[in-house]
Amino acid sequence: MDRNALCARLAQRVTALQHSPLLAPVPGIRLLFADRPSGRTPVMYSSGIIILFQGQKTGYLGNHIFHYDATKYLMLTVTMPFECETFATKEEPLVGLLFDVDTARLQDLLIDIGDDDSFQPVSQTRGVHTALLTEEMLCAAERLLAVMENARDARVLGPQLVREILYYVLLGPCGGALLAMVSRQTQFSQIARAVRRIEHHYTDSLSVEKLAAEVNMSVSAFHHNFKAVTSTSPLQYLKNYRLHQARAMMIQEGVKVSAAAMRVGYESASQFSREFKRYFGVTPGEELTRARQAG
């Protein structure tokens, strides 16, 4: 199989689909398309799997640098703030698919695999992973894109093809990380629970002591394990999450800077503006102007 030709074909299909009024969505699947480069900038990605057929991204998480393109996919097992650089042009846009990981579907898949001695995934604790994008995954992705051209096919066959791709990921180097998402009473599951607590209650007054107690960890153990998963401290993660939420409110909902600051838990708009500039490199007002210019 000519892998380069297949990736080019998949990129063309995604590009056509994203502009097509006949696009039939499959739950948990989003098309990715960018035709301009983006310098290193803070982003917030939810848990999921990103497969690129064209273009490249580089992620920066603490001291960890990771690349993903048409040869390697990216998987996040928790919502993760990091910095990202996008390589794309109008002539060669970045094109791909984003898969949300449905834990119920993942559990059903594990039940079907059963007690198979050949299935021995390596335990993983980090929240971000990259691995080789296999031909099996690419072929399944091609069939998935094909069914997204017909509403009935997408509804009936789409979920099965997503399940197939999830199966290949589970059998690969990231299998242990996927398994950790549904395993209970592990250190990863405890940290994932704390991350979800932050996601759902980021406006509350959350302390490290309170978060640690909720997952039955000592403060020192919680801090250590949280950093192992997210490459950042709990308080820094909370701050970054609040800043991303405030940015989304201002850009997507038109919320004023001071109101966004209050809504995400800041008592001082000036403190919010200082921390926003320190994190994003521009003031909230400059970020709004940049977003409007970018469309």
C-alpha positions as CSV (number, residue, x, y, z in Angstrom):
1,M,0.0,0.0,0.0
2,D,1.2,3.5,-0.9
3,R,0.9,5.2,2.5
4,N,1.6,8.7,1.1
5,A,-1.0,8.3,-1.6
6,L,-3.6,7.1,1.0
7,C,-2.9,10.1,3.3
8,A,-3.2,12.4,0.4
9,R,-6.5,10.8,-0.6
10,L,-7.8,11.1,3.0
11,A,-6.7,14.8,3.2
12,Q,-8.6,15.5,0.0
13,R,-11.7,13.7,1.4
14,V,-11.7,15.6,4.7
15,T,-11.3,18.9,2.8
16,A,-14.2,18.1,0.5
17,L,-16.4,17.0,3.4
18,Q,-15.8,20.0,5.6
19,H,-17.1,22.2,2.8
20,S,-20.0,19.9,1.9
21,P,-23.6,20.5,3.0
22,L,-24.1,16.8,2.8
23,L,-21.6,16.0,5.6
24,A,-23.2,13.3,7.8
25,P,-21.8,13.6,11.3
26,V,-20.7,10.6,13.4
27,P,-21.0,11.1,17.2
28,G,-17.6,11.9,18.8
29,I,-15.9,12.7,15.5
30,R,-14.8,16.2,14.3
31,L,-13.0,17.2,11.2
32,L,-9.8,19.2,11.6
33,F,-8.7,21.8,9.0
34,A,-6.3,24.7,9.1
35,D,-4.8,26.5,6.1
36,R,-2.5,28.9,7.9
37,P,0.4,28.4,10.3
38,S,0.2,29.2,14.0
39,G,3.2,30.0,16.2
40,R,3.7,28.5,19.6
41,T,0.7,29.4,21.6
42,P,-1.2,28.1,24.7
43,V,-4.0,25.7,23.9
44,M,-6.4,23.6,25.9
45,Y,-7.3,20.1,24.4
46,S,-9.9,17.8,25.8
47,S,-9.2,14.1,26.1
48,G,-9.3,12.3,22.7
49,I,-7.3,11.0,19.8
50,I,-6.0,13.3,16.9
51,I,-5.1,11.7,13.6
52,L,-3.6,14.0,10.9
53,F,-3.4,13.1,7.2
54,Q,-1.5,16.2,6.2
55,G,0.3,19.0,8.0
56,Q,2.1,18.9,11.3
57,K,1.8,20.1,14.9
58,T,4.4,20.3,17.7
59,G,3.3,20.3,21.3
60,Y,5.3,21.6,24.3
61,L,4.4,20.4,27.8
62,G,6.9,21.3,30.4
63,N,10.2,19.7,29.3
64,H,8.4,17.3,27.0
65,I,8.2,18.1,23.2
66,F,6.0,15.9,21.0
67,H,5.3,15.9,17.3
68,Y,2.3,14.5,15.5
69,D,1.6,14.4,11.7
70,A,0.6,11.8,9.1
71,T,3.0,9.3,10.7
72,K,2.1,9.7,14.4
73,Y,-1.2,10.3,16.1
74,L,-1.7,12.2,19.4
75,M,-3.7,10.9,22.4
76,L,-4.7,12.8,25.5
77,T,-6.3,10.9,28.4
78,V,-7.2,14.0,30.4
79,T,-8.0,17.6,29.4
80,M,-4.6,19.2,29.0
81,P,-3.3,22.7,28.7
82,F,-0.1,23.0,26.7
83,E,1.6,25.0,24.0
84,C,1.2,24.1,20.4
85,E,2.7,25.1,17.1
86,T,0.9,24.4,13.8
87,F,2.5,24.0,10.4
88,A,0.0,24.5,7.6
89,T,-0.4,26.6,4.4
90,K,-3.1,27.3,1.9
91,E,-1.3,25.0,-0.6
92,E,-0.9,22.3,2.0
93,P,-3.4,22.7,4.8
94,L,-3.4,20.7,8.1
95,V,-6.1,18.1,7.8
96,G,-7.3,15.3,10.1
97,L,-9.8,13.9,12.5
98,L,-10.4,14.3,16.2
99,F,-11.9,11.3,18.1
100,D,-13.6,11.7,21.5
101,V,-13.0,8.7,23.6
102,D,-16.3,7.3,24.9
103,T,-15.5,5.4,28.1
104,A,-18.7,3.2,27.8
105,R,-17.7,2.1,24.3
106,L,-14.1,1.5,25.5
107,Q,-15.5,-0.7,28.4
108,D,-17.6,-2.7,25.9
109,L,-14.5,-3.2,23.8
110,L,-12.5,-4.5,26.8
111,I,-15.3,-6.9,27.7
112,D,-15.2,-8.3,24.1
113,I,-11.4,-8.7,24.3
114,G,-11.8,-10.6,27.6
115,D,-9.0,-12.5,29.3
116,D,-6.7,-12.7,26.3
117,D,-3.2,-13.5,27.4
118,S,-1.8,-11.7,24.3
119,F,-3.4,-8.4,25.4
120,Q,-0.9,-7.0,27.9
121,P,-0.9,-3.2,27.7
122,V,2.0,-1.4,29.4
123,S,0.8,0.8,32.3
124,Q,0.9,4.6,31.5
125,T,0.6,7.6,33.8
126,R,1.2,10.6,31.6
127,G,-1.8,12.4,30.1
128,V,-0.3,12.9,26.6
129,H,1.0,10.3,24.2
130,T,2.1,9.9,20.6
131,A,2.4,6.6,18.7
132,L,2.8,5.3,15.1
133,L,-0.2,5.8,12.9
134,T,-0.7,2.3,11.5
135,E,-2.0,1.3,8.1
136,E,-4.9,-0.5,9.8
137,M,-5.9,2.8,11.4
138,L,-5.6,4.7,8.2
139,C,-7.7,2.2,6.2
140,A,-10.4,2.3,8.9
141,A,-10.3,6.1,8.8
142,E,-10.8,6.0,5.0
143,R,-13.9,3.8,5.5
144,L,-15.1,6.2,8.2
145,L,-14.8,9.2,5.9
146,A,-16.7,7.3,3.2
147,V,-19.7,6.6,5.4
148,M,-19.8,10.3,6.4
149,E,-21.1,11.1,2.9
150,N,-24.4,9.4,3.7
151,A,-26.6,10.0,6.7
152,R,-27.8,6.4,7.1
153,D,-24.3,4.9,6.6
154,A,-22.9,7.4,9.1
155,R,-25.6,6.5,11.7
156,V,-25.3,2.7,11.2
157,L,-21.7,2.1,10.3
158,G,-19.9,5.1,11.7
159,P,-19.9,4.0,15.4
160,Q,-18.5,0.5,14.4
161,L,-15.7,2.1,12.5
162,V,-14.8,4.4,15.4
163,R,-14.8,1.3,17.6
164,E,-12.4,-0.4,15.1
165,I,-10.0,2.5,15.3
166,L,-10.2,2.5,19.1
167,Y,-9.4,-1.2,19.0
168,Y,-6.2,-0.6,17.1
169,V,-5.2,2.1,19.5
170,L,-5.9,-0.2,22.4
171,L,-3.6,-2.9,21.0
172,G,-0.8,-0.4,20.3
173,P,1.7,1.5,22.5
174,C,-1.1,3.7,23.9
175,G,-3.2,0.8,25.0
176,G,-2.1,1.1,28.6
177,A,-3.1,4.8,28.7
178,L,-6.5,4.0,27.2
179,L,-7.0,1.2,29.8
180,A,-6.2,3.7,32.6
181,M,-9.1,5.8,31.5
182,V,-11.6,3.2,32.6
183,S,-9.6,1.5,35.4
184,R,-10.7,2.5,39.0
185,Q,-8.7,2.9,42.1
186,T,-5.5,3.7,40.3
187,Q,-3.4,6.8,40.8
188,F,-4.2,7.9,37.2
189,S,-8.0,7.5,37.9
190,Q,-7.7,9.5,41.1
191,I,-5.9,12.4,39.2
192,A,-8.4,12.2,36.3
193,R,-11.2,12.6,38.9
194,A,-9.5,15.7,40.3
195,V,-9.1,17.1,36.8
196,R,-12.8,16.6,36.1
197,R,-13.6,18.3,39.4
198,I,-11.6,21.3,38.2
199,E,-13.3,21.3,34.8
200,H,-16.8,21.3,36.3
201,H,-16.1,23.6,39.3
202,Y,-13.3,25.8,38.2
203,T,-15.1,28.9,39.5
204,D,-15.2,27.5,43.0
205,S,-12.5,28.2,45.7
206,L,-10.5,25.0,45.1
207,S,-7.4,24.3,47.2
208,V,-4.8,21.6,46.7
209,E,-5.8,20.3,50.2
210,K,-9.4,20.0,49.2
211,L,-8.7,18.3,45.8
212,A,-6.3,15.9,47.5
213,A,-8.8,15.0,50.2
214,E,-11.5,14.3,47.6
215,V,-9.4,11.7,45.9
216,N,-8.1,10.2,49.2
217,M,-4.5,11.3,48.7
218,S,-2.0,13.1,50.9
219,V,-1.1,16.6,49.6
220,S,2.4,15.6,48.7
221,A,1.3,12.4,46.9
222,F,-1.5,14.3,45.1
223,H,0.9,17.0,44.0
224,H,3.5,14.4,42.8
225,N,0.9,12.3,40.9
226,F,-0.9,15.3,39.4
227,K,2.4,16.6,37.9
228,A,3.2,13.1,36.6
229,V,-0.1,13.1,34.6
230,T,-0.3,16.8,33.5
231,S,3.3,18.0,33.8
232,T,2.1,20.9,35.9
233,S,1.1,21.6,39.4
234,P,-2.6,21.5,40.5
235,L,-2.8,25.3,41.1
236,Q,-1.1,26.1,37.9
237,Y,-3.4,23.8,36.0
238,L,-6.4,25.5,37.7
239,K,-5.1,28.9,36.8
240,N,-4.5,27.9,33.1
241,Y,-7.9,26.3,32.9
242,R,-9.6,29.5,34.2
243,L,-7.6,31.7,31.7
244,H,-8.7,29.5,28.8
245,Q,-12.3,29.5,29.8
246,A,-12.2,33.3,30.2
247,R,-10.6,33.6,26.7
248,A,-13.4,31.5,25.2
249,M,-16.1,33.6,26.9
250,M,-14.7,36.8,25.6
251,I,-14.1,35.5,22.0
252,Q,-17.1,33.2,21.6
253,E,-19.8,34.9,23.7
254,G,-18.6,38.6,23.6
255,V,-18.2,38.8,27.4
256,K,-16.4,41.9,28.6
257,V,-12.9,41.4,30.1
258,S,-13.9,42.3,33.7
259,A,-17.0,40.2,33.5
260,A,-15.1,37.2,32.2
261,A,-12.5,37.6,35.0
262,M,-15.3,37.5,37.6
263,R,-17.0,34.6,36.0
264,V,-14.0,32.3,36.2
265,G,-13.2,33.1,39.8
266,Y,-10.9,36.2,39.8
267,E,-11.7,38.9,42.3
268,S,-9.5,41.5,40.6
269,A,-9.7,42.3,36.9
270,S,-6.2,43.8,36.9
271,Q,-4.8,40.6,38.3
272,F,-6.6,38.7,35.6
273,S,-5.2,40.9,32.9
274,R,-1.7,40.5,34.3
275,E,-1.9,36.8,34.4
276,F,-3.6,36.6,31.0
277,K,-0.7,38.5,29.4
278,R,1.9,36.4,31.2
279,Y,0.2,33.2,29.9
280,F,-0.9,34.2,26.4
281,G,1.7,36.8,25.7
282,V,-0.9,39.5,24.9
283,T,-3.5,41.5,26.9
284,P,-7.1,40.4,26.8
285,G,-7.9,43.4,24.5
286,E,-5.1,42.5,22.1
287,E,-6.2,38.9,22.1
288,L,-9.8,39.9,21.1
289,T,-8.4,42.1,18.3
290,R,-6.3,39.2,17.1
291,A,-9.2,36.8,17.2
292,R,-11.4,39.2,15.2
293,Q,-8.7,39.7,12.5
294,A,-8.3,35.9,12.3
295,G,-12.1,35.5,11.7
